[in-house]
Amino acid sequence: MTETHLDLGGIDLNLDATIPMPAAHGGDADDPDVATKIELAQAYEEMGDKEGARELLQEVLQEGSSRQRDLARSRLAALGG
């Protein structure tokens, strides 16, 4: 049986260097996933599911950019929540 040598020396195991970490409170850039939550909250509101819309907008307050959080606050106020 022939033994094969596998050289793993070129693999960088420092994951912190390759994975960008989000800024606190979503930073200044709009998060596309949060934008989807805002759109979904609007759809819920249009279907009459105000509680579902409120829940999503609360998530936006936790995860979104400054602009997204401002929009969520405005939408929540319009919903009465």
Secondary structure, DSSP 8 states (H G I E B T S, - for coil): --------TT----GGGTS----GGG-SS--HHHHHHHHHHHHHHHTT-HHHHHHHHHHHHHHS-HHHHHHHHHHHHHHT-
